Amino acid sequence: MNYEKENLPKHIAIIMDGNRRWAKKQGKPAAFGHKAGAKTLEKIVRYANKLGILYITVYAFSTENWRRAEEEVSALMMLFQSYLDDYSKRADSENIKVKIIGTRKGLSEKMLKKIDECMERTKNNTGIVFNIALNYGGREEILHAVKNIALDVEAGKINPEEITQKDIENGLYTKGQPDPDLLIRTSGELRLSNFLPWQLSYSEFLFVEKNWPDFTEKDLEEAIEEYQKRTRKFGAN
């Protein structure tokens, strides 16, 4: 390990891309890749917790993913339900706090129950905060925050001229959390795909060629090393 332990990113965001490509290369259905990706995710979160990372946010399912084939979406929803039910027990024993962020619209009652149970079970844990962006869309998140501010204006609780960036941040799903220091996207794609557009404004980006199921603890270490080589200026000289 060549990274500096005193200069770790506090918050890492990950776009876990490439599950379907990984499966296709092996002649397997997409669900096979998603299951492998879930195992990789658990391994990476556990290791990030061990390293002392405070927050990790992963893109699990976007609001746009509903457009995929019905068979794949159904398989994903079943996987998420099973994963949340099973993982909440392990996360609890490993002191991991799980938060599911995104809109609840469109999710089944069974899924919502699993989400609530998982967050309730792990809410008092003091280790890494593990944000799972499920049914998440960045523009939808900002719209949600703006609508809440509009309601406050309508109720006379706030003057439009006094609205600040902090007011918008307080309406985001990540309220109270620091913005990600580092974004990692696997599979070589070079775009954000509507993931955390507000929060990633000054994050460092790292694009990795590997598909997500092949991402390892060593890859996470190398990502942190690369992050520590960069100078973050936040718009200054």
C-alpha positions as CSV (number, residue, x, y, z in Angstrom):
1,M,0.0,0.0,0.0
2,N,1.6,3.2,-1.2
3,Y,-1.2,5.7,-0.3
4,E,-1.0,8.2,2.6
5,K,-3.3,7.1,5.4
6,E,-3.6,10.6,6.7
7,N,-4.8,11.9,3.3
8,L,-7.7,9.5,2.5
9,P,-10.7,10.7,0.6
10,K,-13.6,11.0,3.1
11,H,-16.2,10.1,0.5
12,I,-15.9,7.9,-2.6
13,A,-18.6,7.6,-5.2
14,I,-18.7,4.7,-7.6
15,I,-20.5,4.0,-10.9
16,M,-20.4,0.2,-11.0
17,D,-20.5,-0.2,-14.7
18,G,-19.9,-3.4,-16.8
19,N,-21.9,-6.2,-15.1
20,R,-23.7,-7.0,-18.3
21,R,-20.6,-6.9,-20.4
22,W,-18.7,-9.1,-18.0
23,A,-21.5,-11.7,-18.1
24,K,-21.8,-11.5,-21.9
25,K,-18.1,-12.3,-22.3
26,Q,-18.8,-15.5,-20.4
27,G,-21.9,-16.3,-22.4
28,K,-24.1,-15.8,-19.4
29,P,-27.3,-13.7,-18.9
30,A,-27.2,-10.2,-17.4
31,A,-28.5,-11.5,-14.1
32,F,-25.3,-13.5,-13.7
33,G,-23.2,-10.3,-14.0
34,H,-25.4,-8.4,-11.6
35,K,-25.0,-11.1,-8.9
36,A,-21.2,-11.1,-9.4
37,G,-21.3,-7.3,-9.2
38,A,-23.1,-7.5,-5.9
39,K,-20.4,-9.7,-4.4
40,T,-17.7,-7.3,-5.6
41,L,-19.6,-4.4,-4.0
42,E,-19.8,-6.1,-0.6
43,K,-16.1,-6.8,-0.8
44,I,-15.2,-3.2,-1.7
45,V,-17.4,-1.6,0.9
46,R,-15.9,-3.9,3.6
47,Y,-12.4,-3.0,2.5
48,A,-13.2,0.8,2.4
49,N,-14.5,0.5,5.9
50,K,-11.3,-1.2,7.0
51,L,-9.2,1.6,5.4
52,G,-11.2,4.3,7.2
53,I,-13.2,5.8,4.4
54,L,-16.2,7.6,6.0
55,Y,-18.7,7.5,3.1
56,I,-19.2,5.4,0.0
57,T,-22.0,6.0,-2.5
58,V,-22.7,3.6,-5.3
59,Y,-25.0,3.8,-8.3
60,A,-27.1,0.7,-8.1
61,F,-30.1,1.5,-10.3
62,S,-31.1,4.7,-12.0
63,T,-34.5,6.1,-12.8
64,E,-33.6,5.5,-16.5
65,N,-32.8,1.8,-15.9
66,W,-36.6,1.1,-15.9
67,R,-36.3,1.3,-19.7
68,R,-34.3,-1.9,-19.8
69,A,-35.8,-5.2,-20.8
70,E,-38.6,-6.2,-18.4
71,E,-37.0,-9.5,-17.6
72,E,-33.7,-7.9,-16.6
73,V,-35.4,-5.2,-14.5
74,S,-37.5,-7.9,-12.7
75,A,-34.3,-9.9,-12.0
76,L,-32.6,-6.8,-10.7
77,M,-35.5,-6.0,-8.3
78,M,-35.5,-9.5,-6.9
79,L,-31.7,-9.3,-6.5
80,F,-32.0,-6.0,-4.6
81,Q,-34.6,-7.4,-2.3
82,S,-32.6,-10.5,-1.5
83,Y,-29.4,-8.4,-1.2
84,L,-30.9,-5.9,1.2
85,D,-32.4,-8.7,3.4
86,D,-29.2,-10.7,3.6
87,Y,-26.7,-7.9,3.6
88,S,-28.3,-5.9,6.4
89,K,-27.3,-8.6,8.8
90,R,-23.7,-8.6,7.7
91,A,-23.5,-4.8,7.5
92,D,-24.8,-4.7,11.1
93,S,-22.2,-7.1,12.4
94,E,-19.4,-5.1,10.5
95,N,-20.6,-1.7,11.9
96,I,-21.7,-0.4,8.5
97,K,-24.5,2.1,8.2
98,V,-26.6,1.5,5.1
99,K,-28.7,4.3,3.5
100,I,-30.7,3.9,0.4
101,I,-31.0,7.1,-1.5
102,G,-33.3,7.9,-4.4
103,T,-37.0,8.3,-5.1
104,R,-39.5,5.7,-3.6
105,K,-41.9,6.2,-6.5
106,G,-42.3,3.1,-8.6
107,L,-40.8,0.7,-6.1
108,S,-43.0,-2.2,-4.8
109,E,-44.3,-2.3,-1.2
110,K,-42.1,-5.4,-0.6
111,M,-39.0,-3.5,-1.8
112,L,-39.8,-0.5,0.3
113,K,-40.2,-2.7,3.3
114,K,-36.8,-4.3,2.7
115,I,-35.3,-0.8,2.4
116,D,-36.8,0.4,5.6
117,E,-35.7,-2.7,7.5
118,C,-32.2,-2.5,6.3
119,M,-31.8,1.2,7.2
120,E,-33.4,0.7,10.6
121,R,-31.2,-2.3,11.4
122,T,-28.0,-0.4,10.7
123,K,-28.9,3.2,11.6
124,N,-26.9,3.3,14.9
125,N,-23.7,1.8,13.4
126,T,-20.7,4.1,13.5
127,G,-18.5,2.8,10.7
128,I,-18.6,3.7,7.0
129,V,-21.9,5.2,5.7
130,F,-22.8,3.1,2.7
131,N,-25.2,5.0,0.4
132,I,-26.9,2.8,-2.2
133,A,-28.4,5.0,-5.0
134,L,-31.5,2.9,-5.9
135,N,-34.1,4.3,-8.3
136,Y,-31.9,7.4,-8.3
137,G,-31.7,10.2,-10.8
138,G,-29.5,13.3,-10.3
139,R,-31.9,15.7,-12.0
140,E,-34.8,14.3,-10.1
141,E,-32.9,14.8,-6.8
142,I,-32.3,18.5,-7.6
143,L,-35.9,18.9,-8.7
144,H,-37.0,17.3,-5.4
145,A,-34.9,19.8,-3.4
146,V,-36.2,22.8,-5.5
147,K,-39.9,21.7,-5.0
148,N,-39.3,21.7,-1.2
149,I,-37.8,25.2,-1.3
150,A,-40.8,26.3,-3.4
151,L,-43.2,25.0,-0.7
152,D,-41.2,26.9,1.9
153,V,-41.5,30.1,-0.1
154,E,-45.2,29.6,-0.7
155,A,-45.6,29.1,3.1
156,G,-43.7,32.3,3.8
157,K,-40.9,30.4,5.6
158,I,-38.2,31.8,3.3
159,N,-37.7,34.8,1.1
160,P,-36.7,33.9,-2.5
161,E,-33.9,36.4,-2.4
162,E,-32.5,34.6,0.6
163,I,-32.3,31.1,-1.0
164,T,-28.7,29.8,-0.8
165,Q,-26.8,26.8,-2.1
166,K,-27.1,25.4,1.4
167,D,-30.9,25.3,1.1
168,I,-30.6,23.2,-2.0
169,E,-28.0,20.9,-0.3
170,N,-30.4,20.4,2.6
171,G,-33.0,19.1,0.2
172,L,-30.6,16.5,-1.4
173,Y,-30.6,12.8,-0.4
174,T,-27.1,13.2,0.9
175,K,-28.0,16.0,3.3
176,G,-25.4,16.3,6.1
177,Q,-22.7,14.4,4.2
178,P,-19.6,15.8,2.6
179,D,-19.5,15.8,-1.2
180,P,-17.5,12.9,-2.8
181,D,-13.8,13.6,-3.0
182,L,-13.3,10.9,-5.6
183,L,-15.6,9.4,-8.3
184,I,-14.6,6.0,-9.8
185,R,-16.3,4.6,-12.9
186,T,-15.5,1.2,-14.2
187,S,-15.8,-0.3,-17.7
188,G,-14.1,2.6,-19.4
189,E,-17.1,4.8,-19.9
190,L,-16.5,8.5,-19.7
191,R,-19.7,10.1,-18.4
192,L,-21.7,10.7,-15.2
193,S,-25.0,9.2,-16.4
194,N,-27.1,11.5,-14.2
195,F,-25.2,10.5,-11.0
196,L,-24.8,13.1,-8.2
197,P,-24.5,16.1,-10.6
198,W,-24.6,18.6,-7.7
199,Q,-22.3,16.7,-5.3
200,L,-19.7,15.8,-7.9
201,S,-19.0,19.4,-9.0
202,Y,-15.5,19.5,-7.6
203,S,-14.7,15.8,-7.2
204,E,-11.7,14.1,-8.8
205,F,-12.7,11.6,-11.5
206,L,-11.0,8.3,-12.2
207,F,-12.1,6.0,-15.1
208,V,-11.1,2.4,-14.9
209,E,-11.1,0.0,-17.9
210,K,-12.1,-3.1,-15.8
211,N,-15.7,-4.2,-15.6
212,W,-17.1,-3.9,-12.1
213,P,-17.1,-7.6,-11.2
214,D,-13.3,-7.6,-11.8
215,F,-12.7,-4.6,-9.6
216,T,-10.5,-5.6,-6.6
217,E,-9.3,-4.2,-3.3
218,K,-6.0,-3.5,-5.0
219,D,-7.8,-1.4,-7.6
220,L,-9.4,0.6,-4.8
221,E,-6.0,1.2,-3.3
222,E,-4.6,2.3,-6.7
223,A,-7.5,4.7,-7.1
224,I,-6.8,6.2,-3.7
225,E,-3.1,6.5,-4.7
226,E,-4.0,8.3,-7.9
227,Y,-6.4,10.6,-6.0
228,Q,-3.5,11.6,-3.6
229,K,-1.3,12.6,-6.5
230,R,-3.8,15.3,-7.6
231,T,-4.0,18.9,-6.4
232,R,-7.5,19.9,-5.6
233,K,-7.9,23.7,-6.2
234,F,-11.7,24.2,-6.0
235,G,-11.5,27.0,-8.5
236,A,-8.5,28.7,-6.9
237,N,-5.1,29.2,-8.5
